[in-house]
């Protein structure tokens, strides 16, 4: 998994920060050449490790782009999946 410093960009472009995967695929790990954005066109938040001790966590802060919130402004986290 990418480190916190490498971020999600390491999924589409070979990282320059260690640890650099020795067998990094030339086209990256995603079908896209850009990191996808959340449904509100914002960048995802990437934490490594995650807040609950997971290897990583990917977060969207919802429609308002701010931590916490209600309904469509509620945070969405990979740790809740």
DSSP file (Angstrom, degrees, kcal/mol; ACC not computed):
  #  RESIDUE AA STRUCTURE BP1 BP2  ACC     N-H-->O    O-->H-N    N-H-->O    O-->H-N    TCO  KAPPA ALPHA  PHI   PSI    X-CA   Y-CA   Z-CA
    1    1 A X              0   0    0      0, 0.0    47,-0.0     0, 0.0    10,-0.0   0.000 360.0 360.0 360.0 147.3    0.0    0.0    0.0
    2    2 A X        -     0   0    0      1,-0.1     2,-0.1     4,-0.1     6,-0.1  -0.310 360.0-117.8 -61.5 148.7    1.2    3.5   -0.6
    3    3 A X     >  -     0   0    0     16,-0.2     4,-2.4    14,-0.1     7,-0.2  -0.342  29.2-102.7 -76.3 168.0    2.7    5.3    2.4
    4    4 A X  T  4 S+     0   0    0     44,-0.5     4,-0.1     1,-0.2    42,-0.1   0.904 124.7  50.5 -56.6 -42.5    1.1    8.5    3.7
    5    5 A X  T  4 S+     0   0    0      1,-0.2    -1,-0.2    43,-0.1    -3,-0.0   0.863 110.8  47.6 -67.6 -37.0    3.8   10.5    2.0
    6    6 A X  T  4 S-     0   0    0     12,-0.1     3,-0.4     1,-0.1     4,-0.3   0.880  93.8-175.8 -71.3 -38.4    3.3    8.8   -1.3
    7    7 A X    ><  -     0   0    0     -4,-2.4     3,-1.5     1,-0.2     4,-0.1  -0.027  49.5 -49.6  68.7-176.3   -0.5    9.2   -1.2
    8    8 A X  G >  S+     0   0    0      1,-0.3     3,-2.4     2,-0.2     4,-0.4   0.709 124.4  79.3 -67.1 -20.4   -3.0    7.9   -3.7
    9    9 A X  G >> S+     0   0    0     -3,-0.4     4,-1.9     1,-0.3     3,-1.6   0.786  78.7  71.8 -57.6 -26.3   -1.0    9.4   -6.5
   10   10 A X  G <4 S+     0   0    0     -3,-1.5    -1,-0.3    -4,-0.3     5,-0.3   0.631  87.5  64.6 -66.1 -12.2    1.3    6.3   -6.1
   11   11 A X  G <4 S+     0   0    0     -3,-2.4    18,-3.0     1,-0.1    19,-1.0   0.691 115.1  26.9 -82.0 -19.0   -1.5    4.3   -7.7
   12   12 A X  T <4 S+     0   0    0     -3,-1.6     2,-0.4    -4,-0.4    -2,-0.2   0.551 126.8  37.9-118.2 -13.6   -1.3    6.1  -11.0
   13   13 A X  S  < S-     0   0    0     -4,-1.9    -1,-0.3    15,-0.0    14,-0.1  -0.995  90.9-102.3-142.4 133.3    2.3    7.2  -11.1
   14   14 A X        -     0   0    0     -2,-0.4    -3,-0.1    12,-0.2     6,-0.1  -0.299  46.7-118.4 -55.2 125.1    5.4    5.4   -9.9
   15   15 A X        -     0   0    0     -5,-0.3    -1,-0.1     1,-0.1     4,-0.1  -0.280  17.3-159.0 -67.6 152.3    6.4    6.9   -6.6
   16   16 A X  S    S+     0   0    0      2,-0.1     2,-0.3   -10,-0.1    -1,-0.1   0.549  73.1  80.3-102.7 -13.9    9.7    8.6   -6.2
   17   17 A X  S    S-     0   0    0      2,-0.1   -14,-0.1     1,-0.1     2,-0.1  -0.729  92.6 -66.0 -93.0 143.3    9.7    8.3   -2.4
   18   18 A X  S    S+     0   0    0     -2,-0.3   -12,-0.1     1,-0.2    -2,-0.1  -0.389 111.4  51.4 -68.1 148.3   10.7    5.0   -0.7
   19   19 A X  S    S-     0   0    0     -4,-0.1     2,-0.5    -2,-0.1    -1,-0.2   0.374  72.4-179.0 -84.7 128.1    9.5    2.4   -0.7
   20   20 A X        -     0   0    0     -4,-0.1    -2,-0.1    -6,-0.1     2,-0.1  -0.822  33.0-116.6 -91.8 123.3    9.3    2.3   -4.5
   21   21 A X    >   -     0   0    0     -2,-0.5     3,-1.0     1,-0.2    -1,-0.0  -0.372  15.6-146.3 -60.5 131.8    7.8   -1.0   -5.7
   22   22 A X  T 3  S+     0   0    0      1,-0.3    -1,-0.2    -2,-0.1    -2,-0.0   0.851  97.4  41.8 -68.2 -34.1   10.3   -2.9   -7.8
   23   23 A X  T 3  S+     0   0    0      2,-0.0    -1,-0.3     3,-0.0     2,-0.2  -0.226  78.6 162.4-108.4  43.3    7.7   -4.4  -10.1
   24   24 A X    <   -     0   0    0     -3,-1.0     2,-0.1     1,-0.1   -10,-0.1  -0.449  43.4-116.9 -64.2 127.0    5.6   -1.2  -10.6
   25   25 A X    >   -     0   0    0     -2,-0.2     3,-2.3     1,-0.1    -1,-0.1  -0.438  15.9-127.0 -68.6 138.5    3.4   -1.7  -13.7
   26   26 A X  T 3  S+     0   0    0      1,-0.3   -12,-0.2    -2,-0.1    -1,-0.1   0.789 110.2  45.4 -55.1 -31.6    4.1    0.9  -16.4
   27   27 A X  T 3  S-     0   0    0      1,-0.3    -1,-0.3   -14,-0.1     3,-0.2   0.335 113.7-121.5 -95.4   6.9    0.5    1.9  -16.6
   28   28 A X    <   -     0   0    0     -3,-2.3    -1,-0.3     1,-0.2   -16,-0.2  -0.259  34.8 -70.4  81.0-173.2    0.0    2.1  -12.8
   29   29 A X  S    S+     0   0    0    -18,-3.0     2,-0.3   -19,-0.1   -17,-0.2   0.579 109.5  65.5 -96.9 -12.0   -2.5    0.2  -10.7
   30   30 A X  S    S-     0   0    0    -19,-1.0     5,-0.0     2,-0.3     0, 0.0  -0.768  80.0-125.9-110.9 157.2   -5.6    2.0  -11.9
   31   31 A X  S    S+     0   0    0     -2,-0.3     2,-0.2     2,-0.0    -1,-0.1   0.766  94.7  70.3 -69.4 -24.3   -7.3    2.0  -15.3
   32   32 A X  S    S-     0   0    0      2,-0.2    -2,-0.3     1,-0.1     4,-0.1  -0.559  78.1-138.1 -91.4 155.8   -7.3    5.8  -15.2
   33   33 A X  S    S+     0   0    0     -2,-0.2     2,-0.3     2,-0.1    -1,-0.1   0.413  89.9  56.6 -91.0   1.8   -4.2    8.0  -15.5
   34   34 A X  S    S-     0   0    0    -23,-0.1     2,-0.3     3,-0.0    -2,-0.2  -0.956  95.0-102.9-130.4 150.6   -5.5   10.2  -12.7
   35   35 A X        -     0   0    0     -2,-0.3   -26,-0.1     1,-0.1    -2,-0.1  -0.558  47.6-112.6 -68.7 128.5   -6.6    9.5   -9.1
   36   36 A X        -     0   0    0     -2,-0.3     8,-0.5     1,-0.1     2,-0.2  -0.211  28.5-135.2 -59.8 155.5  -10.5    9.4   -9.0
   37   37 A X        -     0   0    0      1,-0.1     6,-0.2     6,-0.1    -1,-0.1  -0.690  25.1 -95.3-107.6 164.5  -12.2   12.2   -7.1
   38   38 A X    >   -     0   0    0      4,-3.1     3,-2.4    -2,-0.2    -1,-0.1  -0.170  50.1 -88.1 -71.8 174.0  -15.1   11.8   -4.7
   39   39 A X  T 3  S+     0   0    0      1,-0.3    -1,-0.1     2,-0.1    24,-0.0   0.661 130.6  53.9 -60.4 -15.0  -18.7   12.3   -5.9
   40   40 A X  T 3  S-     0   0    0      2,-0.1    -1,-0.3    22,-0.1     3,-0.1   0.143 121.3-107.0-104.1  17.1  -18.4   16.0   -5.2
   41   41 A X  S <  S+     0   0    0     -3,-2.4     2,-0.3     1,-0.2    -2,-0.1   0.739  78.7 129.6  64.9  27.1  -15.3   16.3   -7.3
   42   42 A X        -     0   0    0     -4,-0.1    -4,-3.1     1,-0.1    -1,-0.2  -0.744  65.6 -97.0-105.2 159.1  -13.0   16.7   -4.3
   43   43 A X        -     0   0    0     -2,-0.3    -6,-0.1    -6,-0.2     2,-0.1  -0.470  40.4-115.5 -69.4 143.1   -9.8   14.8   -3.6
   44   44 A X        -     0   0    0     -8,-0.5     2,-0.5    -2,-0.1    16,-0.2  -0.470  25.2-119.4 -71.8 151.7  -10.1   11.8   -1.3
   45   45 A X  E     -A   59   0A   0     14,-3.0    14,-2.6    -2,-0.1     2,-0.5  -0.828  28.9-160.1 -90.6 130.8   -8.3   11.9    2.0
   46   46 A X  E     -A   58   0A   0     -2,-0.5     2,-0.4    12,-0.2    12,-0.2  -0.964  10.3-178.2-118.5 124.2   -5.7    9.1    2.3
   47   47 A X  E     -A   57   0A   0     10,-2.7    10,-2.1    -2,-0.5     2,-0.3  -0.977  15.1-146.7-121.0 133.5   -4.4    8.0    5.7
   48   48 A X  S    S+     0   0    0     -2,-0.4   -44,-0.5     1,-0.3     8,-0.2  -0.878  93.9  23.8-140.6 106.6   -1.8    5.3    6.2
   49   49 A X  S    S-     0   0    0      5,-0.6    -1,-0.3    -2,-0.3     6,-0.2   0.546 104.6-124.8 -78.6 169.4   -2.4    3.9    8.7
   50   50 A X    >   -     0   0    0      4,-2.1     3,-1.6     6,-0.2    -2,-0.1  -0.181  26.7 -99.4 -73.4 171.6   -6.1    4.5    9.2
   51   51 A X  T 3  S+     0   0    0      1,-0.3    -1,-0.1     2,-0.1     6,-0.0   0.717 123.3  46.3 -67.5 -21.5   -7.6    6.1   12.3
   52   52 A X  T 3  S-     0   0    0      0, 0.0    -1,-0.3     0, 0.0    -2,-0.0   0.114 129.4 -90.1-107.3  20.2   -8.7    2.7   13.6
   53   53 A X  S <  S+     0   0    0     -3,-1.6    -2,-0.1     1,-0.2    -5,-0.0   0.525  78.4 147.3  86.7   6.0   -5.3    1.0   13.0
   54   54 A X        -     0   0    0      1,-0.1    -4,-2.1    -5,-0.1    -5,-0.6  -0.270  64.2-110.0 -66.4 161.8   -6.2   -0.2    9.5
   55   55 A X  S    S-     0   0    0     -6,-0.2     2,-0.3     1,-0.2    -1,-0.1   0.870  97.0 -10.3 -60.1 -35.6   -3.3   -0.4    7.0
   56   56 A X        -     0   0    0     -7,-0.2     2,-0.3    -8,-0.2    -8,-0.2  -0.966  60.9-153.3-154.8 165.3   -5.0    2.5    5.2
   57   57 A X  E     -A   47   0A   0    -10,-2.1   -10,-2.7    -2,-0.3     2,-0.5  -0.979   3.5-158.9-146.6 135.6   -8.1    4.6    5.1
   58   58 A X  E     -A   46   0A   0     -2,-0.3    20,-2.3   -12,-0.2     2,-0.4  -0.969  20.2-173.0-115.9 130.2   -9.8    6.5    2.3
   59   59 A X  E     -AB  45  77A   0    -14,-2.6   -14,-3.0    -2,-0.5     2,-0.4  -0.952  21.2-166.6-130.2 140.9  -12.2    9.2    3.3
   60   60 A X  E     - B   0  76A   0     16,-2.6    16,-2.9    -2,-0.4     3,-0.1  -0.991  17.7-147.6-116.7 135.1  -14.6   11.6    1.6
   61   61 A X      > -     0   0    0     -2,-0.4     5,-0.6     1,-0.3     3,-0.4   0.253  44.0-123.6 -86.0  13.9  -15.9   14.5    3.7
   62   62 A X  T > 5 -     0   0    0      1,-0.2     3,-1.3     3,-0.2    11,-0.3  -0.192  53.0 -32.5  78.3-168.8  -19.3   14.4    1.9
   63   63 A X  T 3 5S+     0   0    0      9,-2.7    -1,-0.2     1,-0.3    10,-0.2   0.757 136.5  49.1 -63.1 -27.9  -21.1   17.2    0.1
   64   64 A X  T 3 5S-     0   0    0     -3,-0.4    -1,-0.3     2,-0.2    -2,-0.2   0.591  98.2-133.6 -89.8  -9.6  -19.8   20.0    2.3
   65   65 A X  T < 5 +     0   0    0     -3,-1.3     2,-0.3    -4,-0.3    -3,-0.2   0.631  68.7 113.8  69.8  12.8  -16.2   19.0    2.2
   66   66 A X  S   <S-     0   0    0     -5,-0.6    -1,-0.2     2,-0.2    -2,-0.2  -0.881  76.7 -93.1-116.6 147.4  -15.8   19.4    5.9
   67   67 A X  S    S+     0   0    0     -2,-0.3    -6,-0.1    -3,-0.1    -1,-0.1  -0.249  93.8   3.6 -57.4 146.2  -15.2   16.7    8.6
   68   68 A X  S    S+     0   0    0      1,-0.1     2,-0.2     0, 0.0    -2,-0.2  -0.125  75.6 146.5  66.6-169.5  -18.3   15.2   10.2
   69   69 A X        -     0   0    0      5,-0.1     2,-0.3     6,-0.1     6,-0.3  -0.638  41.1 -91.3 128.2 171.5  -21.7   16.3    9.0
   70   70 A X  S >  S-     0   0    0     -2,-0.2     3,-2.5     4,-0.1     4,-0.2  -0.842  75.8 -18.6-121.9 155.3  -25.2   14.9    8.5
   71   71 A X  G >  S+     0   0    0     -2,-0.3     3,-1.9     1,-0.3     0, 0.0  -0.197 135.5   0.3  50.2-124.5  -27.1   13.2    5.6
   72   72 A X  G 3  S+     0   0    0      1,-0.3    -9,-2.7   -10,-0.1    -1,-0.3   0.625 134.7  59.0 -73.0  -8.4  -25.3   13.9    2.3
   73   73 A X  G <  S+     0   0    0     -3,-2.5    -1,-0.3   -11,-0.3    -2,-0.2   0.413  82.2 116.5 -92.6  -0.1  -22.6   15.9    4.2
   74   74 A X  S <  S-     0   0    0     -3,-1.9    -4,-0.1    -4,-0.2   -11,-0.1  -0.367  74.2-103.4 -68.6 147.5  -21.7   12.9    6.3
   75   75 A X        -     0   0    0     -6,-0.3     2,-0.4   -14,-0.1   -14,-0.2  -0.382  27.7-151.2 -67.7 147.9  -18.2   11.5    6.0
   76   76 A X  E     -B   60   0A   0    -16,-2.9   -16,-2.6    -2,-0.1     2,-0.4  -0.995  17.7-176.2-122.3 125.2  -17.7    8.3    4.1
   77   77 A X  E >   -B   59   0A   0     -2,-0.4     3,-1.5   -18,-0.2     4,-0.2  -0.956  34.6-136.5-127.4 142.0  -14.8    6.1    5.1
   78   78 A X  G >  S+     0   0    0    -20,-2.3     3,-1.3    -2,-0.4   -19,-0.1   0.761 105.1  67.4 -62.4 -24.7  -13.3    2.9    3.7
   79   79 A X  G 3  S+     0   0    0      1,-0.3    -1,-0.3   -21,-0.2   -20,-0.1   0.687  94.9  56.9 -71.0 -15.9  -13.1    1.6    7.3
   80   80 A X  G <         0   0    0     -3,-1.5    -1,-0.3     1,-0.2    -2,-0.2   0.488 360.0 360.0 -90.4  -4.2  -16.9    1.6    7.5
   81   81 A X    <         0   0    0     -3,-1.3    -1,-0.2    -4,-0.2    -2,-0.1   0.465 360.0 360.0 -86.3 360.0  -17.2   -0.7    4.5
